[in-house]
Amino acid sequence: MAIALALSPSNFSIASTAGHADLSDIKSGVLASQSAPNPAPDTASRGLAEGIYLYGQSRQPDEIKKEYFVFEMRQAKVIGAFYLPRSAFYCFYGTLDRTQLNLTVVDSYDDSRSPYSVNLQQYYPISVISENDRRILGICKESHKQQVWEK
């Protein structure tokens, strides 16, 4: 069973999905008809300092049927997770290029990997990071820190 995060084309672009049909489910689903949120404040255009960040399709955390992603920025690299509240999540890792995350998304079920790009200006930054966000982030960091930060 795969989750559908409904990554709309204006927010995400797929570089390649060769050999992986389940990730196509991510592009369709619960939010297909929703328009993109207003651009995030200009802080995204200057890049991000090291730290933990939460972005979402809503300004409010934990809204059902809204996608969120939490990540940690360190050494110009990121590790994090995409999720829908009260659902499964996908880990990712990659780099930040000003307002765009260039990521490898790891399928939670079969460990396959697919490249994605995320435009941060299409999401709202959220300042409150919950205990659950930190738990999810911790799982992804533990799984991928060696290949990302300890190279």
Helices and strands as residue ranges (DSSP letters): E 12-14, G 22-27, G 42-46, E 51-56, E 68-74, E 77-83, E 89-97, E 100-106, E 113-119, G 120-122, E 124-126, H 131-148
